[in-house]
Amino acid sequence: MQSQRRLEILRAIVDEYVATQEPVGSKAIADKTSLGLSPATIRNEMAVLEDEGLITHPHTSAGRIPTDLGYRVFVDKLATVKPMSSAERRAIETFLDEANNLDQLMKRSAKLLADLTKQVAVITYPITGEGSGSEKMTISGTANLARSGEDLGTSLSPILEALEEQVVLLRLLGDANDTVKVRIGGEQSESNLRQTSLVTVGYGAAESPVGALGILGPTRMDYAGSMAAVSAVARYVGRYITEGPQ
């Protein structure tokens, strides 16, 4: 993609679709953004985006929705991690500071992440033995998937089945490092999860994380907000693990 204007239109489509769950038309983009473009110009650029496989027609709607590739371009080129506000950071610290032991920290971290993102949150316990991965985890927010029923459709049951397989979740989090990683739709290695996106990051020492956490939800998610939440919780958990309660 060469056109910055098309990238900005893609951003507008993703933002509007994530917010409304409705296909996005050229008039909505013209009315709700400061791009200063006419609906006719936006329609022409949307036609190019569609030819490039970044947006698509759902059924007979005149609007467009992002494809997995469109979300990938959005995440790689357009999504900036939203800084958490000082109030949000304080809320995270206050909630997690009340943990009195590792079990409480893990459970509270998963619940907090699920509440912040409205997705399913998973966190692995820190590695305690020498070069072997964590085999214990906690999960929270599975009920959030039910609210995404329209996005997931008939794939909801296979997703729930995959979430019940601990080995699947461990594998998904197994290669997390100190950089936030986003897997979108068809990029998922697990066939049952290809209607979802996964945002993961490791926690602990940057060079060799001792555990990992992440969120799983429909591809129509707030990527920037999810990436920020995952990063913030991972930083706090890492500090707790290495330095103890503050």
Protein Blocks (a to p, Z undefined) as FASTA:
>chain_A
ZZlklmmmmmmmmmmmmmnopacdfklmmmmmcnopafklmmmmmmmmmmnopaccehjb
fbdcddfklmmmmmmmmmccddddfklmmmmmmmmmmpcbfklmmmmmmmmmmmmnopac
ddddddfbghiacfbdcdehklmmmmmmmmnmmmlmmmmmmmmmmklmmmmmmmgcfbdc
ddehjlpmblklmmbccddddedjfklccbdcdddddfbbcfklmmmmmmmmmmmmmmmm
mnopZZ
